[in-house]
Structure formats: structure tokens, C-alpha cells
Amino acid sequence: MLNFIWIFFFLGAFLTAACKLLLFGDQAVFSQLMAAMFSLSKTAFEISLGLGGVLSLWMGVMKIGEHSGFIALLTRGLNPLFSRLMPEIPAGHPALGAMTMNIAANMLGLDNAATPMGIKAMQDMQTLNPHPDKASNPQILFLVLNTSSITLFPVTIFAYRAQLGAANPTDVFIPILIATYMSTLTGLLAVAAVQKINLLDKVVLAYLGGLTAAVAGLLAYFSALDQPAMLAQSALVSHVILFSLVIAFIAAAAYQRLDAYQLFIEGARQGFQTAVGIIPYLVAMLVAFGVFRASGALELLTGGIGFCVDLLHLDKRFIDGLPTALLKPFSGSGARAMMIDTMQTHGADSFAGRLASVVQGSTETTFYVLAVYFGAVKIQQIRHAATCGMLADLGGIVSAIFVTYWFFG
């Protein structure tokens, strides 16, 4: 899929530029394409290297959190919920432990730890699957929850916003939390409707009710404020929560007599390696989308969407954030490049830049997760997994648009 998208950007740029040259005599268009290629390849390299310091900081903090027992704490907290949502899995089965550890790692933004745990959970569930080539109900529910799971600590988004000059890189934290909650709720309701899961079970209701009450409390609090106060309070709450988490991680490590400094260094080293490792991917996608924009193809595409929006008499500022939304279900690196391009073009603190950030944090990459997790256990018939995953994506993206208008409109 990513190969198709990458080729589409280049071919679309070439065809649009050729039409502009042959039909309208625009002799500058191909020089603009070449200028975009060279400038954006340099930009991608500079962003990746500049990201090294910020990413090293947060990866170091998360490494402390990982070893100080917060994943184990979240795992114990989530176990009762998963045992109710997936009654096909016997109590005490290893799949439940791997599953809750995966979701807990995703909630803390520990992508490197989450993927191996997710694959192990799929493998453990496969031992209970009576039809090994067909996805079981628990496997589908787990995948949808995984692709839409709530991220409490969207570290990389904060890092990119800081690198691209945002005044308050974490001011999108509360909007992301609301959007990703709506994504998860949409995915859960979709799967529950198909699989006839009893969401009225008292344990399930307690979890969903508690989470919904927390989000509703945020909504009620911020809805009572005017926009300047809302932005100020959102930034304050975000900063307090995030720094409190950092202190909690360090305090837990100190209490357990762990070497927090050394853990930080280990995580920071991984963060720098991650920043260097994304250079080829960022160059590939930023250059491809850059020539697509420079050719005028993006303007034609967004112009068509804008025309339809005008017919409905709607605010069309959200259109500039749509590239991230459209790519998010298919490619994580592609969506990340679109987010960066949007922040570069319009500004990190622009409406479009903030919308792209909230969209990026609202869901995971459905088709990538589907391919990796189901591919690991050689499942060929995915049943309703993709449909429910896409519904979760749609719920997250629509919520991201609404909440961005609410906070930053």
C-alpha cells in the first residue's frame, strides 16, 4: 500500500505538470518540481537530526516508566475488562497477559515494546482458534482495540511539534485524548454489534462508565470556558499531567532502587537511533508529497473537496489537514510525513497544523497492524476486522476535526 501511495504521488505530480506545460505553457513547473525535490530532501534530513534531542528525552523518560512497573500496573488494571469482552479466552490464559501488556504499552506510547507483545498475543490466541486460517472473534476485537487504542503519552507528536516551532508542543494533548477515546469507543461498539458482546456486564459498564465520565468531565469543564481560557487551561492541564507522569516514573524507579539515570540513557540512545533511522522514510515521503504539492495536483484535489464543502456552506479550514487523515489508516510513516508537511506549510500552531497533530494521535495504522498481526499467525480470512477498524478510524478522524474546531477554531 505504501508503495502504491508513493508511486501515485510522483506519477500524479508528473501528469499534472505535463498538462500544465503542454496545455497552459507553464515552463516553470518542472523546475519547481526539481527545486521541491532538493529542498525537501534537505528539510527531511534536518528535521530528523533535529528531532534526535527531543525524541531522546522522551524515549529516556518512557524507558524509566517501562521498567518502574507502570506497564504491569496497567496490565493488572485491564485484565478484568478483557476477560469479560473475550469470554472465549479461558481465565489465566497467556493471551490475556500478552494482550493487556500490548494495550498498556500502546497507552504509554511504547511502540517498540507494544508490537512484540501484540504478536505474542495473536500467537497465543491462535492456539485457541478452531479455524486457523480465519480470524477468531477475540483476535478481531484485539486488533480493532489495538489500532484505535487510547494513547496517554503521544511522545512523537510532541517531539515533532517542538522541532517545528510550536509555542506549546503539548497543547494538543487534551484534544488527542478526546479524539482517541472516541476512536476506541467507536471500534468497540462496532465489534460488539457484530459479535453480540454484552456491553451491559457490570464490569464492562464500570470500565466504560468510568472512562466516559472522565472524558465527559473534561468536556463539561472546557465547554464552560471561552476560547482563550480554554487554550490556557488545556495547556496548563496538559503540562501538569505530563510532568506529573515524568515525576511518577522517576519516583517509582527510585522507590524500587532502580538506576533511573542509566535507564534514561538507554532509552535516550534508542531515541537517537530512532531519529536517525527514520531519515530514509521521511525523505521518501516528504519529497513525494512535496512534488505532488509543487505540481499543483494537491491544489486541484483540495479545490474539488473545497467546492463540495462550499456547496454545504461549511468551514473548509479542515481540508488542509485531510492528507494526514486520508493516509493514517494505510501508512504510519506516510501520515507522519503529511503531518510534518502540514505544519511546515501552514505553521505548527496553525489550525491545520494542530488538526494534523490531533488526527495523527487519534488512531493507529489499521492496515499495517492488520498485516503484521494477522500475517504473524498466517490468517487469511480477516472477516469484519478491516471494516470495524476503518469505522474506528472514521470515528477518530471525525472527532479530531470537531475537537480541533472546538479548542482552536
KAVEN-V504089 format. One record per residue. N is the residue number from 1. RES is the residue in one small letter. PSI is psi in whole degrees, -180 to 180 (999 if undefined). OMEGA is omega in whole degrees, 0 to 359 (999 if undefined). Layout:
# KAVEN-V504089
N_RES_PSI_OMEGA, N_RES_PSI_OMEGA
This chain:
# KAVEN-V504089
1_m_-45_180, 2_l_-38_177, 3_n_-43_179, 4_f_-45_181, 5_i_-44_182, 6_w_-46_178, 7_i_-40_179, 8_f_-42_180, 9_f_-45_182, 10_f_-46_180, 11_l_-40_178, 12_g_-40_179, 13_a_-44_181, 14_f_-46_182, 15_l_-41_179, 16_t_-44_179, 17_a_-40_180, 18_a_-41_178, 19_c_-42_180, 20_k_-36_180, 21_l_-48_187, 22_l_-36_185, 23_l_-32_185, 24_f_0_176, 25_g_26_180, 26_d_98_184, 27_q_-5_181, 28_a_-10_190, 29_v_-40_182, 30_f_-31_174, 31_s_-33_176, 32_q_-36_177, 33_l_-46_181, 34_m_-39_178, 35_a_-40_179, 36_a_-40_180, 37_m_-49_184, 38_f_-43_183, 39_s_-38_183, 40_l_-29_175, 41_s_-39_176, 42_k_-42_180, 43_t_-44_180, 44_a_-41_180, 45_f_-44_181, 46_e_-40_179, 47_i_-45_182, 48_s_-45_180, 49_l_-42_179, 50_g_-27_179, 51_l_-20_186, 52_g_-45_182, 53_g_-47_182, 54_v_-44_180, 55_l_-36_177, 56_s_-41_178, 57_l_-54_186, 58_w_-35_177, 59_m_-34_176, 60_g_-43_178, 61_v_-43_182, 62_m_-31_176, 63_k_-39_176, 64_i_-45_178, 65_g_-38_180, 66_e_-42_185, 67_h_-13_183, 68_s_6_171, 69_g_8_183, 70_f_-31_175, 71_i_-44_179, 72_a_-37_179, 73_l_-45_178, 74_l_-36_179, 75_t_-46_178, 76_r_-34_180, 77_g_-31_184, 78_l_-20_185, 79_n_-48_181, 80_p_-35_180, 81_l_-48_183, 82_f_-32_179, 83_s_-27_177, 84_r_-39_182, 85_l_-24_183, 86_m_71_183, 87_p_-16_179, 88_e_-19_180, 89_i_122_182, 90_p_150_177, 91_a_135_179, 92_g_0_180, 93_h_143_181, 94_p_-26_181, 95_a_-37_181, 96_l_-41_179, 97_g_-47_180, 98_a_-37_181, 99_m_-48_181, 100_t_-34_176, 101_m_-37_178, 102_n_-49_181, 103_i_-41_179, 104_a_-42_179, 105_a_-40_177, 106_n_-40_180, 107_m_-33_179, 108_l_2_179, 109_g_22_181, 110_l_73_186, 111_d_-41_183, 112_n_-34_179, 113_a_-30_186, 114_a_-41_186, 115_t_-50_178, 116_p_-39_179, 117_m_-38_179, 118_g_-41_178, 119_i_-41_178, 120_k_-40_178, 121_a_-42_178, 122_m_-42_180, 123_q_-41_178, 124_d_-41_178, 125_m_-28_180, 126_q_-27_178, 127_t_-18_178, 128_l_-4_186, 129_n_116_181, 130_p_-17_179, 131_h_88_189, 132_p_-23_181, 133_d_-1_183, 134_k_134_181, 135_a_132_178, 136_s_166_179, 137_n_-47_179, 138_p_-38_180, 139_q_-40_180, 140_i_-46_180, 141_l_-43_179, 142_f_-44_181, 143_l_-44_182, 144_v_-42_177, 145_l_-35_180, 146_n_-43_183, 147_t_-17_181, 148_s_12_191, 149_s_147_180, 150_i_127_177, 151_t_113_182, 152_l_-18_188, 153_f_73_183, 154_p_72_190, 155_v_-49_187, 156_t_-34_179, 157_i_-44_176, 158_f_-41_183, 159_a_-46_179, 160_y_-40_180, 161_r_-39_177, 162_a_-43_181, 163_q_-33_184, 164_l_14_167, 165_g_19_178, 166_a_137_180, 167_a_-42_176, 168_n_90_186, 169_p_-26_184, 170_t_11_183, 171_d_-8_177, 172_v_4_186, 173_f_-52_181, 174_i_-46_175, 175_p_-40_178, 176_i_-42_180, 177_l_-43_180, 178_i_-44_182, 179_a_-41_181, 180_t_-30_173, 181_y_-44_180, 182_m_-36_176, 183_s_-48_180, 184_t_-43_180, 185_l_-41_178, 186_t_-45_179, 187_g_-43_180, 188_l_-45_180, 189_l_-38_180, 190_a_-47_180, 191_v_-41_180, 192_a_-38_179, 193_a_-41_181, 194_v_-44_185, 195_q_-2_180, 196_k_47_177, 197_i_137_180, 198_n_97_179, 199_l_-3_179, 200_l_3_174, 201_d_139_188, 202_k_-34_179, 203_v_-46_179, 204_v_-44_179, 205_l_-37_179, 206_a_-45_179, 207_y_-53_182, 208_l_-39_179, 209_g_-42_179, 210_g_-45_180, 211_l_-43_179, 212_t_-40_179, 213_a_-39_179, 214_a_-45_179, 215_v_-41_178, 216_a_-37_177, 217_g_-43_176, 218_l_-46_181, 219_l_-46_181, 220_a_-41_182, 221_y_-48_184, 222_f_-28_180, 223_s_-20_180, 224_a_-4_183, 225_l_151_170, 226_d_169_190, 227_q_-45_178, 228_p_-43_179, 229_a_-36_179, 230_m_-45_179, 231_l_-43_181, 232_a_-45_181, 233_q_-37_178, 234_s_-44_178, 235_a_-43_181, 236_l_-49_180, 237_v_-43_179, 238_s_-47_182, 239_h_-42_180, 240_v_-47_181, 241_i_-49_185, 242_l_-44_180, 243_f_-32_176, 244_s_-38_176, 245_l_-42_178, 246_v_-47_180, 247_i_-39_179, 248_a_-42_178, 249_f_-48_183, 250_i_-42_180, 251_a_-41_179, 252_a_-40_178, 253_a_-41_179, 254_a_-41_180, 255_y_-36_180, 256_q_8_179, 257_r_37_175, 258_l_155_177, 259_d_85_185, 260_a_-37_181, 261_y_-46_182, 262_q_-37_176, 263_l_-41_178, 264_f_-45_180, 265_i_-42_180, 266_e_-46_179, 267_g_-40_179, 268_a_-38_177, 269_r_-43_178, 270_q_-37_178, 271_g_-42_178, 272_f_-42_178, 273_q_-37_177, 274_t_-44_180, 275_a_-42_179, 276_v_-39_184, 277_g_-25_182, 278_i_-4_182, 279_i_-53_181, 280_p_-40_182, 281_y_-41_181, 282_l_-41_176, 283_v_-47_183, 284_a_-49_186, 285_m_-39_180, 286_l_-40_178, 287_v_-45_181, 288_a_-48_181, 289_f_-31_179, 290_g_-44_179, 291_v_-32_176, 292_f_-41_177, 293_r_-45_184, 294_a_-30_181, 295_s_-19_184, 296_g_-3_182, 297_a_-40_180, 298_l_-39_179, 299_e_-39_177, 300_l_-44_182, 301_l_-51_181, 302_t_-30_177, 303_g_-40_177, 304_g_-43_178, 305_i_-41_180, 306_g_-37_178, 307_f_-44_179, 308_c_-39_179, 309_v_-39_178, 310_d_-37_179, 311_l_-30_180, 312_l_0_179, 313_h_45_180, 314_l_158_174, 315_d_127_185, 316_k_18_178, 317_r_-25_181, 318_f_-17_184, 319_i_-35_181, 320_d_-20_177, 321_g_-2_185, 322_l_-33_179, 323_p_-41_177, 324_t_-44_181, 325_a_-40_183, 326_l_-32_182, 327_l_-20_188, 328_k_-44_181, 329_p_-20_188, 330_f_-34_186, 331_s_117_177, 332_g_-45_180, 333_s_-36_177, 334_g_-45_179, 335_a_-38_178, 336_r_-42_178, 337_a_-38_178, 338_m_-41_178, 339_m_-46_180, 340_i_-44_179, 341_d_-41_180, 342_t_-44_179, 343_m_-36_178, 344_q_-43_185, 345_t_-44_186, 346_h_-15_183, 347_g_141_182, 348_a_-31_181, 349_d_10_175, 350_s_167_177, 351_f_-46_181, 352_a_-41_180, 353_g_-40_178, 354_r_-39_178, 355_l_-45_179, 356_a_-38_179, 357_s_-43_181, 358_v_-41_177, 359_v_-44_181, 360_q_-34_181, 361_g_-5_188, 362_s_-30_182, 363_t_174_170, 364_e_-175_182, 365_t_99_190, 366_t_-52_188, 367_f_-29_175, 368_y_-48_180, 369_v_-41_179, 370_l_-44_181, 371_a_-43_183, 372_v_-50_186, 373_y_-46_178, 374_f_-33_177, 375_g_-32_181, 376_a_-26_181, 377_v_13_174, 378_k_40_175, 379_i_131_182, 380_q_-34_180, 381_q_106_187, 382_i_-5_178, 383_r_-125_185, 384_h_15_184, 385_a_-49_183, 386_a_-41_181, 387_t_-49_180, 388_c_-37_177, 389_g_-41_179, 390_m_-35_175, 391_l_-40_176, 392_a_-42_177, 393_d_-45_181, 394_l_-43_178, 395_g_-42_179, 396_g_-42_183, 397_i_-45_178, 398_v_-42_178, 399_s_-39_179, 400_a_-40_179, 401_i_-48_182, 402_f_-44_184, 403_v_-30_177, 404_t_-40_174, 405_y_-40_183, 406_w_-46_184, 407_f_-39_191, 408_f_-1_183, 409_g_999_999
